[in-house]
Amino acid sequence: MTERVSLRLDEMQPVQRVGNASGFFANWSGGIQAIQADEHRWRILPVLTGGRPCVNGFYSKAAMRQFLLQRGLQFVAFESINWTNGAYTSYWSPQIPGQTNFFRGPADLWQSISSNIGRVRGQPQLAALTNPTREELAAILDARTEPERLAQSISLSLHNMDTSVRGIFEFYHEELTNLLAHGQIDGKRSASMRDQILFAHVHAFFLHLGSARDYLAALIACRLGHNPNVVDSLTNLLKVTSPADVSGEPLLALLSSRGYIAQRPNNPLKLQQNGWLWQATDQRNELTHRRTYGDLFIESMGHLIALDADDGLFRYVRPLGGSYPADDVFDAILEHYANTTELFFAAAGAAGYDANIRTLTDADIISVEEQS
């Protein structure tokens, strides 16, 4: 019989926990980040000063934004991080083209849509329960209508896409900082063991973009009276719809108005993908079905370029090869990200559902458990 091994009580050391703290950031392409120092002042990092990466500032928000835009960078998202009693949380607020308030992104709107549909559906059943079990709650909460389910799936896919973009940004920021610290600012290309992180996030981005697209298509199919478990993708939706359906379905009308679907040239009674959505779908198919990002030599290494050598501002660059070559894969992804964010933000409004933030009342509280 194997002797039981116990932990050494004389060698215990408490796990360090971060105290209460918070931070607010503006993340930019190329791996550049701006940190809010206080209500009116921002700092930029990393900036090369004295041969090493430094935090530079202070700037007003307007001056910070103008400085980075003038040097060709794209704003990606605001990010809020918090530590409360050692527990870490973060909140990602992507840029929404055409909007000035990014507090609620499309993922949040679709989550609210699903939650509000579920509230109307489930509240009468939940109100009839007294001290319900977890199984009883699960049975009611999981008996979702198709619009409720699909709205939740859209939200989760968009949140996952946000996570992928954040992962790519963090990779760029780390590589930029490391290469500045090593003095590698001459454009020499290099790879690192961290590259697999970038490859995984690029792959995931296109997977989640396609998922959000297909869940939206399934929702449109449901609203048109089709079975969304059969018509479960944009490809299948376009097989069962025609230009005559566009005017009667706001979400189809939105896709048409953006130029993302159009009549087939050789069959005016049928629809096809068009414009940016066609390109995004084709590039997604390339990078998820035909190959993975990182398998081409040109994609295996990155380097720094100077945006403003006098001010010590550099950016990280990682090329994209294949059918849609680009100088930088993150810049290419940000174009898709902006179009997706704008589309799903607009779709949340066009769909006609309640997207207001849900406010809990006494009637929403079914049971309370006290935990020590």
Secondary structure, 3 states (H helix, E strand, C coil): CCCCCCCCHHHCCCCCCCCCEEEEEEEEHHHCEEEECCCCCEEEEEEEECCEEEEEEEECHHHHHHHHHHCCCCEEEEEEEEEECCEEEEEEEECCCCCCCCCCCHHHHHHHHHHHHHHHHHHHHHHCCCCCCHHHHHHHHCCCCHHHHHHHHHHHHHHHHHHHHHHHHHHHHHHHHHHHHCCCCCCCCECCCCHHHHHHHHHHHHHHHHHHHHHHHHHHHHHCCCCCCCCCCHHHHHHHCCHHHHCCCHHHHHHHHCCCEEEECCEEEEEEECHHHHHHHHHHHHHHHHCCCCCCHHHCCEEEEEEEHHHCEEEEECCECCCCCECCHHHHHHHHHHHHHHHHHHHHHHCCCCCCCCCCCHHHCCCCCCCC
